[in-house]
């Protein structure tokens, strides 16, 4: 298993256009698909507020068990969103997508099926 980290600054550049974030992320996943055979990784994992986006990219989305870890992760990722999103705090008021943290998973086989 490998944990994925998205470069928020790069992904959110031009995020006033939602499809731009999708394009950048697809491009990064295509690059990762080209490297996956050398990595010998069976699955990729992450925790994100962008679960609606990741579902569209082929990831499986799972709830995180309630508790301190989820609360702290929610607080941290919401802070990152405010810091990196062009609209800052105003993004929280839009209410267009759920800003609840969730786990996302993508097997190497699915990555190759979608992006190679």
C-alpha positions in Angstrom: 0.0 0.0 0.0 1.2 3.5 -0.8 -0.2 6.7 0.6 -1.0 9.4 -2.0 -0.4 13.1 -1.3 -1.8 15.7 -3.6 0.1 18.9 -4.1 -2.8 21.3 -3.1 -1.2 24.4 -4.6 -0.7 22.7 -8.0 -4.1 21.1 -8.1 -6.0 24.2 -7.0 -4.3 26.6 -9.4 -7.2 27.9 -11.4 -9.7 26.0 -9.2 -12.3 28.6 -9.9 -12.8 26.2 -12.9 -13.6 22.8 -11.2 -12.6 20.8 -14.3 -9.0 22.2 -14.0 -8.4 20.3 -10.8 -9.8 17.2 -12.4 -7.5 17.7 -15.4 -4.4 18.1 -13.2 -5.2 15.1 -11.1 -5.9 12.9 -14.1 -2.6 13.9 -15.6 -0.8 13.0 -12.3 -2.6 9.6 -12.2 -1.5 8.9 -15.8 2.1 9.6 -14.7 1.6 7.3 -11.7 0.2 4.6 -13.9 3.3 4.6 -16.0 5.4 4.1 -12.8 3.3 1.6 -11.0 4.9 -1.6 -12.3 8.3 -0.4 -10.9 6.7 0.6 -7.6 5.3 -2.9 -6.8 2.4 -1.3 -4.9 -1.0 -3.1 -4.7 -3.1 -0.2 -3.7 -3.1 3.5 -3.1 -4.7 5.2 -0.1 -5.5 8.7 1.0 -7.7 10.8 3.3 -9.4 13.8 1.6 -12.1 16.4 1.6 -12.2 15.9 -2.2 -13.9 12.5 -2.2 -16.5 13.5 -4.8 -13.6 14.3 -7.2 -11.7 11.1 -6.4 -14.8 9.0 -6.9 -15.1 10.4 -10.4 -11.4 9.4 -10.9 -12.1 5.8 -10.1 -11.3 5.6 -6.4 -13.4 3.7 -3.8 -14.6 6.1 -1.1 -15.1 4.9 2.5 -16.3 6.6 5.7 -13.7 7.1 8.5 -14.7 5.9 12.0 -15.7 8.7 14.3 -13.2 9.8 16.9 -10.3 12.1 17.7 -8.3 11.0 14.6 -11.1 11.9 12.2 -11.8 15.2 14.0 -8.2 16.2 13.9 -7.8 15.3 10.3 -11.0 17.2 9.4 -9.7 20.3 11.2 -6.3 20.0 9.4 -7.6 19.4 5.9 -10.2 22.2 6.3 -7.4 24.5 7.3 -5.4 23.5 4.2 -8.5 24.1 2.0 -8.9 27.6 3.4 -5.1 28.2 2.8 -4.9 26.9 -0.7 -8.3 27.5 -2.3 -8.5 30.8 -4.3 -11.7 31.7 -2.4 -10.3 30.9 1.0 -12.9 30.9 3.8 -15.6 31.7 1.3 -15.2 28.2 -0.1 -16.7 26.8 3.2 -19.8 28.8 2.7 -20.5 27.6 -0.8 -21.9 24.3 0.3 -21.6 22.8 -3.2 -19.9 19.5 -2.0 -19.6 17.8 1.3 -16.5 18.9 3.2 -16.4 15.7 5.4 -13.1 13.8 5.4 -13.2 10.3 3.9 -10.7 7.5 3.0 -10.1 6.9 -0.7 -8.6 3.7 -2.2 -7.4 2.8 -5.6 -5.9 -0.6 -6.5 -2.9 -0.7 -8.9 -5.1 -2.8 -11.2 -7.8 -0.1 -11.3 -5.1 2.6 -11.8 -3.8 0.8 -14.8 -7.3 0.1 -16.2 -8.2 3.8 -16.0 -5.0 5.6 -16.8 -2.6 3.5 -18.9 
